[in-house]
């Protein structure tokens, strides 16, 4: 049952990323770009969580799971701090 939740979380994050990036392409509001990239990182994190705990539970992918969400949140932080001043 937990694997289903991991997949649904990954699909939801990916859907949010697609909607945010589509909004960026239509309006060119840069905050939508940074938010969409952050959600792509979260979707990849959730996908790696499914692989780590569901597919290969003997291998610890905790560090690899943290990298995409860290990059995504760093991009979102950059967008919030530097792009809003423009």
Secondary structure, 3 states (H helix, E strand, C coil): CHHHHHHHHHHHHHHHHHHHHHHHHHHCCHHHHHHHHHHHHHHHHHHHHHHHHHHCCCCCCHHHHHHHHHHHHHHHHHHHHHHCCC
